[in-house]
Amino acid sequence: IDLGFQTLPCHLIGFSQGAALGLVYSAQHLPPGSKTALLAGFLPADFSLTAKSLSNRSYFIYHGKNDTTISPGESTRLVQALRESGAAVEYCESTAGHKLSLGCLESLEKYILEK
């Protein structure tokens, strides 16, 4: 089924394991101009961004400092890998646990709505 995602920008948001899945999908399938928000996620161990060219990709990464489900260090690794692959990255951090804070939700809204 062709849904037209190859030509139309598509915005993708994933939380936790959904963020890991969103990363893999966005790096391999989303067209230029798409935006991806990865919230409280991680870089899957068997997935490498080093060979990927993400210079035309944009990512919003969020993590709560008090997340005991997925270490905030995982998002630090993810941000570094994305930047090394040429992606534009906006990072938001809060004192929350494994949930999205109101302040970073507002930042996410701005990220999605900006052209």
N, C-alpha and C positions, 0 to 999 in steps of 0.2 A: 504494500500500500504506500503510495507516494502522497505525503501530506504537505508537500511544498516546503519543508524545512530547509532544503538545500539552497533556497534562494531568499526566503523571508527571514528576517531576524526573529529569534525566539528567545524569550527570557526563561531561565530555568532556576528554580530554587530548591535546594535539598538540605535536609536537617539530619545530622548524625550519620548513620550509614547511608541515608539518602543523599547526603553531601558527597560521600565517596563515589557513589554511583553517578551522581550529577557531574562530578569532575571527569570521570572516564568518558561519559557520553558527550559532554561539552567539548572536550579536547579532540574527540574523534569525529563528531558529526555536526555540531552547530555551525551555521554559516557566519561569516564576518558580520559584525554589527550586533551580534547577540550578546546578552549579558547573563552571567551566571553568578548566583549567590550560594555560597557554601557555608552553612551554619553549623558550628560545633562538629566539624567533620575531621577527616584525616586523609592522608595520601595512602592509598592501598599499597601494601608491601610489594605486590607483584606488578605494579604499574609504574612505568617510568616516564617522566616528562622531558628528560634530557634530549631525546631525539625528536621531540615535537616542536614545531614552530608555532608559538602562540602569540606572535607579535600583533595580530589583529583581533585578539580576544581581551575581554574585560571581566574581571572577577571581583566580587565583594566577599570577603572572608570575615567571619565572626567567631569569637569564642569567649566564653565566660571564664574568668580567672579561677573561679571556685568549682569548676566542672570536675567531678570525681568519676564520671562515666568515661569520658575521653579527655585525656590530658591536654591542657592548653598548648603544650609543646608540639602537639600534632599539627595544630594550625600554623605555628611558627615554621615548622618544616614545610608545610604546604605553601605558605606565602613565599618562602625562599625558592622553592622549586618552580613555582609559577613565574616569579620574577626572572629567574635564570633562563626560563624558556621564552622570555620576551613579553609575557602578558602584563597588562595594566592591572594593578592590584590595589584595592582599597581595603584597609583592615580596620575593624572595630572590635574593641575589647571592653568588657564590663566586669563587675564584681559578681555577676550572676553565676549560677551553677550550670547545669545542662539544660538551659532554656535561653531564649532570646530576651534581652533586656529591652525596656521601652526606649531608652536612648539610642541603642543600636538599631532597633526597629525603625525609628525615625530616619536614621542614616541610610538604612536599606531602602526605604521609600524614596529618598532623594536620589540614591544611586539608580534605581529602576526608572524614575521619571525623567532624569536628566538626559539630554540628547547628545 
